[in-house]
């Protein structure tokens, strides 16, 4: 079900990009440019997503000699999940967080902060790493990178449209653009793109939590880790580009009611409840 929702939301996001190109540029040319723009942004995010995300959080690669315990934990989980060993990185930050990135399992990286290594006991840290490896196995790292890139392209087009209205005057109409559609684009498109992008992120978090529970056989360990991380994330938020916050295992705040639309993650309470249901099944 989560896979279906993700595909549907990604399709909606790409369709929104094409539609916006139609309103901004106008007519058939706008549709054509929108399709090309969507293809180029998706390709770029597919190829460069891992390096961009790692640089955004200043993640540093480590060797087995530098972090033997961490490496052994990652390797054991990869062997269990039948995954190739990803690059292992440590983020020099007191914030307690982790993320995975990469276009596929053969080009993946897992990064943990110094804060999360010192905060969590071994079984909870293992559960967090299993969560990140589940993202890799499910290709969520690529999905989220594509969603973030397309959403950014939509916001950029909306900004371009606003400049066109202020400085281009009626020239948009000469190209066949619709002024009413253009106005709606400027006002609503970035909001819609963000809501869709974050809905994709929340869907993938539930799937990764379930994957981690199955991989470790210990849903309670991840539930306990999420409780600790939820508390510390508010006290010491991680510094980095907010565009990559959907990659993190825990965001800096938990949304309530309408604010959930603009949250990168489901509420911690909802995630723990889902894990407890898995615990009962196991």
TAGIRA-V481066 format. One record per backbone hydrogen bond with DSSP energy under -1.0 kcal/mol. NH is the residue of the N-H (numbers start at 1). CO is the residue of the C=O. If there is no record, write none. Layout:
nh: (NH/NH)
co: (CO/CO)
This chain:
nh: (5/6/7/8/9/10/11/12/13/14/15/16/17/18/19/20/21/22/23/24/25/26/30/31/32/33/34/35/36/37/38/39/40/41/42/43/44/45/46/47/48/49/52/53/54/55/56/57/58/59/60/62/67/71/72/73/74/75/76/77/78/79/80/81/83/87/89/90/91/93/99/101/107/109/110/111/112/113/114/115/117/118/119/120/125/126/127/128/129/130/131/132/133/134/135/136/137/138/139/140/143/144/145/146/147/148/149/150/151/152/153/154/155/156/157/158/159/160/161/162/163/164/165/166/167/168/171/174/175/176/177/182/183/184/185/186/187/188/189/192/193/194/195/196/197/198/199/200/201/202/203/204/205/206/207/208/209/210/211/212/213/214/215/216/217/222/223/224/225/226/227/228/229/230/231/232/233/235/236/244/245/247/248/249/259/260/261/262/263/271/272/273/274/275/276/277/278/279/280/281/282)
co: (1/2/3/4/5/6/7/8/9/10/11/12/13/14/15/16/17/18/19/20/21/22/26/27/28/29/30/31/32/33/34/35/36/37/38/39/40/41/42/43/44/45/48/49/50/51/52/53/55/54/90/88/63/67/68/69/70/71/72/73/74/75/76/77/78/108/110/60/112/91/111/109/104/101/87/99/89/97/91/93/113/114/115/116/121/122/123/124/125/126/127/128/129/130/131/132/133/134/136/135/139/140/141/142/143/144/145/146/147/148/149/150/151/152/153/154/155/156/157/158/159/160/161/162/163/164/168/170/171/173/172/178/179/180/181/182/183/184/185/188/189/190/191/192/193/194/195/196/197/198/199/200/201/202/203/204/205/206/207/208/209/210/211/212/213/218/219/220/221/222/223/224/225/226/227/228/229/231/232/241/242/244/245/98/256/257/258/259/260/267/268/269/270/271/272/273/274/275/276/277/278)
